[in-house]
């Protein structure tokens, strides 16, 4: 997946997954989701909320780790709204995320609450991300607005980390970023959860994005001053030569989000729905 596509399509679903060691080498790039256009949005029903993975459900809980996690959460009130709503809506997902977090040396990690947040977001992405594609316009717009807020903060403070974020690469430094911007990350996580809940109730079936949707998006990017090489990277996964700087890739991600937001409602929502469906399948 190209950098800006991940920014537009999956930053809420970024699979940091609580991984505390960065990968030895960057993952090989894969074709961007827009390359296989159009893709029909055919969400499947999420698993019943009472079902949790058996291996995790049967795993014993270490009291010391549990106490450490609870203490870490008390020191991160910015996440209260997300975790309270998660426990209310999908208790099995909350328990699954907690067990996965507790399987790591969480009691010795300064960012235990942030690791737990990213773990919970990953569980939601895997179990229920498809339902977000069926949410209403207000919920989807709010979610992608939160994407942009996170990306803008990353672009302003750490362009290299911004590129990791755009590429969906697990990185401990991103967990540290979350810890330094908890209000921002808590709001993004909550927006994603709200979109899933909204889609679960509204069950909106949208048509797949059309060729015209993508053509209009390309025109919007060019109109904002993006050159054709950068547009080709966004829409076709073609790396420019020479490669773009980290700062430029971040800016292109912001431009991409702004261009999508400016499209007419039906076009924008079709692209947003495809975005969430693609990320839920990854």
N, C-alpha and C positions, 0 to 999 in steps of 0.2 A: 504494500500500500504506500502510495506516495505521501509525503509529509502533509501537504495541505488537505488532502482528502481525509486523512485521519483526524485532522483538526476539525474539519467541518462535520465529519460523520461519526466520530467515535470517542471524543475526548472524555465524555462522562464514563464510557465503558473501558477506559484505559486499564489494561490488565497489569497494574503494578503488582497485584496479587500478594503483597507482603513479602516479595522476594527481597532479601537483604543483601545479596551479593550481585553486583551488576554482571551481565553476561560477558563471557570472554571475548566475544566478537559480535558485531551487529548482525541481526538476523537478515537473511537474504531477502531482498524486496520481492513482493508479489504483485501481481497485476492489480490495479486499482479497481474498486467495485464498479465504477462507471464504465469500465471497458466492456462489461458484459450487459450493456443496456439493451432493451429494457428488461427489468426483472419484476415479475408480478409480486405484489406484497401478499403473501399467503401465510399469515401468522398461524402458529399452532397453539393449542391451549397449553398453559403452563401446568406443571405437575401440581397435584393437590397440596395445599399449604401444610397439611399434617405430615407429609412425607419428607423425610430427611435421608440423605445417604446412609445406608445401614452401617458402613464401616465407621463413619464419623459418629453416628448416634450411639454406637456401642463403645466408643473409646472412653476410657476413664478420664476424669477431669482432675488436673493437678491443682489442689487448693491454693498453693503458693502462686502459681501462674494466674489463676482466676482472681485472686485478691489483687495482684499487681495490675491486671487489666482493668478491674473495677476502679482502682485508684487512679489509673491513667485517664479513664473516661471522666472521672470527677474533675480532673484538671483540664478537660477539653469541653467546656459547656457549649461551645459552638456546634458540637455534633449532637447535642441532646435532641433537637427536633427530628433529625434524621433517624437516629436509633430508636427513639420512642415510637415514631410512626412505623418504622420497619418491624418492630416487635409486635405492634398492633395488627398490621396488615398481613405480614408473612413471618410468623414466629419460627417456622422451620428453617427459613433462610437465615434469620438472625442466629439461630443455634448452630447452623452449619458453618457460617462465617466465624462465629466465636470459637468453635472447635478447631477450625483450620488455623486461626490466629494463635490459639493456645498450643498448637503443635510446634510452634516456633519458640525460640528463646525470648519470648516477649517481655518477661519480667526484667530483663537486662537491657532492654532497648529504650532509648530516650523518646522514641516516637511510637510507642505502643498503640496509643489511640489512633494515630494516623495510619499505622499498618492495619489496624482493625477496620478502619473506614474503607481503605482500598480493597481489603478482603471482602467486605460486605458488598461493595459496589460490583466486584467481580462476580460474586455469587448471583446477584440480581441480574447482571448481564447474561450469565449463562442460563439461568432458570426462567427468566421472565422478560428478557429484553425485547422479544418479539411483540409483546403486548404494548410496549411504548409506541410502536409503529401505528397503532390503532387509536392513539389518543387524539383529542381535539386540538384545534388550532392554538388556543391559549396555552395549553400545557406544552405543546411542542415549541412554540415560540419562546416560552420562558426557559425551557431546557437549553435551546441553542443560544439564547442570550447569555446564559450562564457559561456555556462553552467559551463564548467570546471573551467574557470577563476574565476567565482563567488564562486563556491564551494571551490576552493583552498584558496581564501581569507578568507572565513568563517572558514575553518578548521584551518587556521593559527592564527586567532584572537579570535574566540569564538566557541569552539567545541560544547557547549550546543546549541547555536543558530544554528550552522551548522546542528545539528540533527533535530531541528524544521524545518529548511529549507528543509531538505531531506524528512521529513514527510509531507510537504505541510501544516503545521499548521499555521493559521493566528497568527501573533504576532506583537505587536507594536515595539518590539525591532528590528525586521527585518526592519521596516520602518526607524528606527534610523540608522541601518547599511547602508541602501540605501543612506541616507543623508550624511553619512561619506564617501561613495564610489560612488559618482554620475557618474563619468566617466565610471566606470565599469558597473553600472546598466543601464545607458543610452545606452551603447554599446550592452548589452544583449537584451534590449527591442527593439532596432533598428534591431538587427539580427533576432529576431522573426518576426517583421513586414515585413522585407525583404523576409523572407521565405514564409510568407503568400502571398505576392504579387507575388513572383516567382511561387508559386504553382498555383495561380489564372491564370497565363498566360500559364504555361507549361502543367499543368493538367496531370502529369505523373501518370499512374496507375501501381502500383507495386504489385507483388504477395505477399501474406502473408508470414511471416517468416516460415521457415520449421523446422522440428525437428532437422535436421542437423545443422541449424543455431544456435539453442540453445545448441546443444551438443558441437559445436565448441567454443561457447562463454564460456561454462563451462570449457572446456579444457584450454582455455586461462587464465581464472581466477586462476585455479589450478597451471598453469605454472608460474604465477606471485607470487606464494607463499601463496595464500589464502587457508585456510583449508576448509575441506568439510562442516563444520558447518556454516561457513560464506557464502559459496557458496549457501548452502540450504536456508539461510535467503534471499539472493538476488533473487534466482530463484523460490523458493517455498513458501516464506513467513514464514519460520520456525524460531522462535526466539531461538538462542543458549542458552544453560544453562551451566555456568552462562551467563547473557546477556553481550554483547560487550560494552566496554566503548564508550563514545561519540567520543573520538579521533579516536578510531579504526573504528567506523561506518563511520566517515568522510573519513578516508583513504580508506576504502572499496568502498565508492562512487567514489572516484577518480580512484581507480583501475578498477572499473566497466567501467567508461567512457573510460579509456585508452585501456581496452581490446576490447571494441566495436569498437573503432577507428582503431585498428590494424587488424580488420577482412577484408577480401576481399570486394571490393566495393559493390557488389550486396547484400551480407549478411548484411553489415553495414547499407546500405540504407534501406533495408527492416525493420530492427530493429528500425531505426530512424523514419521511417514512421509510424510503429505501435505505437511507443512512442507518437507521436503527435496526432494520432487518439484516443488513449486511453484517453489522457488528455483532449481532446476536448469534449469527452462524459461525463466527470466527473462533 
